[in-house]
Amino acid sequence: MKQNQFVQLLDAARIVQAIAAAELLSSGEVRLFVTRHKPADVLRAAELQFTKLGMAKTAERNGVLLFFAPASQQFAIVGDAGIHERCGQDFWHKIRDGMSGQLKKGLYTEAIVGAIGQVGEVLARHFPRQKNDRNELPDDIARD
């Protein structure tokens, strides 16, 4: 599947709303990125994009990137050091596994919104929103 096809199948407004809702309860930052490339190593590509998007520069190191490579039917989830230390690898595997089932059924928006909701709950628990919190990164769907 091509990047544009994948993005057209997404309910962008619903995804952006889910990101905003997750961030409203915490100081964390959530981004969605869709690449047109077929990375040999999707996790490495996601990590590189995480850095390019400035996600490693959040104040509490609590950014989370959902990275999709529809041309190769792959995705990865990258959490910064602050969130990863608190939730551990099993959390990311749980989200990945839940998303995989929905993605295989073509429920792309549902998979992404569900993952954002789970990430948002963990961010709210470990990084509750403070009075001086601000949205450090855009909530829109990023692409290359």
DAVENTA-V491870 format. One record per residue. N is the residue number from 0. RES is the residue in three letters. SS is DSSP state (h for helix, s for strand, l for the rest). PHI is phi in radians with two decimals (* if undefined). PSI is psi in whole degrees, 0 to 359 (* if undefined). Layout:
n->[N	N]
res->[RES	RES]
ss->[SS	SS]
phi->[PHI	PHI]
psi->[PSI	PSI]
This chain:
n->[0	1	2	3	4	5	6	7	8	9	10	11	12	13	14	15	16	17	18	19	20	21	22	23	24	25	26	27	28	29	30	31	32	33	34	35	36	37	38	39	40	41	42	43	44	45	46	47	48	49	50	51	52	53	54	55	56	57	58	59	60	61	62	63	64	65	66	67	68	69	70	71	72	73	74	75	76	77	78	79	80	81	82	83	84	85	86	87	88	89	90	91	92	93	94	95	96	97	98	99	100	101	102	103	104	105	106	107	108	109	110	111	112	113	114	115	116	117	118	119	120	121	122	123	124	125	126	127	128	129	130	131	132	133	134	135	136	137	138	139	140	141	142	143]
res->[MET	LYS	GLN	ASN	GLN	PHE	VAL	GLN	LEU	LEU	ASP	ALA	ALA	ARG	ILE	VAL	GLN	ALA	ILE	ALA	ALA	ALA	GLU	LEU	LEU	SER	SER	GLY	GLU	VAL	ARG	LEU	PHE	VAL	THR	ARG	HIS	LYS	PRO	ALA	ASP	VAL	LEU	ARG	ALA	ALA	GLU	LEU	GLN	PHE	THR	LYS	LEU	GLY	MET	ALA	LYS	THR	ALA	GLU	ARG	ASN	GLY	VAL	LEU	LEU	PHE	PHE	ALA	PRO	ALA	SER	GLN	GLN	PHE	ALA	ILE	VAL	GLY	ASP	ALA	GLY	ILE	HIS	GLU	ARG	CYS	GLY	GLN	ASP	PHE	TRP	HIS	LYS	ILE	ARG	ASP	GLY	MET	SER	GLY	GLN	LEU	LYS	LYS	GLY	LEU	TYR	THR	GLU	ALA	ILE	VAL	GLY	ALA	ILE	GLY	GLN	VAL	GLY	GLU	VAL	LEU	ALA	ARG	HIS	PHE	PRO	ARG	GLN	LYS	ASN	ASP	ARG	ASN	GLU	LEU	PRO	ASP	ASP	ILE	ALA	ARG	ASP]
ss->[l	l	h	h	h	h	h	h	h	l	l	h	h	h	h	h	h	h	h	h	h	h	h	h	l	s	l	l	s	s	s	s	s	s	l	l	l	l	l	l	l	h	h	h	h	h	h	h	h	h	h	h	l	l	h	h	h	l	l	l	l	l	s	s	s	s	s	s	s	h	h	h	l	s	s	s	s	s	s	l	h	h	h	h	h	h	h	h	h	h	h	h	h	h	h	h	h	h	h	h	h	h	h	h	l	l	l	h	h	h	h	h	h	h	h	h	h	h	h	h	h	h	h	h	h	h	l	s	l	l	l	l	l	l	l	l	l	l	l	l	s	s	s	l]
phi->[*	-1.48	-0.96	-1.09	-1.07	-1.06	-1.09	-1.13	-1.37	-1.50	-1.58	-1.01	-1.08	-1.16	-1.18	-1.08	-1.12	-1.14	-1.11	-1.06	-1.14	-1.12	-1.34	-1.15	-1.64	-2.57	-1.61	-1.28	-2.21	-2.15	-2.31	-2.10	-2.24	-2.13	-1.76	-1.56	-1.47	-1.97	-1.16	-1.16	-2.24	-1.11	-1.16	-1.12	-1.08	-1.13	-1.09	-1.13	-1.17	-0.94	-1.19	-1.05	-1.37	1.35	-1.28	-1.42	-1.83	-1.20	-0.96	-1.88	0.94	-2.19	-1.51	-2.34	-1.99	-1.75	-2.01	-2.14	-2.15	-1.08	-1.08	-1.90	0.92	-2.26	-2.63	-2.58	-2.15	-2.15	-2.00	-1.20	-0.98	-1.08	-1.34	-1.07	-1.06	-1.56	-1.91	1.34	-1.12	-1.06	-1.06	-1.13	-1.14	-1.09	-1.13	-1.00	-1.13	-1.13	-1.19	-0.97	-1.07	-1.23	-1.10	-1.09	-1.53	1.41	-1.61	-1.13	-1.07	-1.07	-1.08	-1.22	-1.10	-1.09	-1.13	-1.07	-1.08	-1.13	-1.10	-1.04	-1.09	-1.21	-1.07	-1.10	-1.20	-1.68	-2.37	-1.04	-1.11	-1.91	-0.99	-1.61	-1.14	-2.40	-1.31	-1.43	-2.40	-1.07	-1.71	-1.26	-1.42	-1.65	-2.48	-1.82]
psi->[142	159	311	321	314	312	322	332	347	146	88	319	318	322	313	322	320	320	312	319	318	320	337	332	355	176	2	165	133	135	153	129	134	122	152	350	167	84	141	324	99	325	317	318	320	318	319	318	324	313	316	325	358	18	340	0	11	151	319	12	48	37	149	129	128	117	127	136	81	330	330	6	49	157	163	156	128	126	139	172	318	315	320	320	329	333	336	169	327	325	313	322	320	315	314	313	319	320	320	314	316	321	320	333	0	14	65	308	316	319	315	314	319	317	318	320	316	317	317	320	317	319	317	323	316	338	64	147	138	165	322	8	146	158	109	338	153	154	354	169	123	147	160	*]
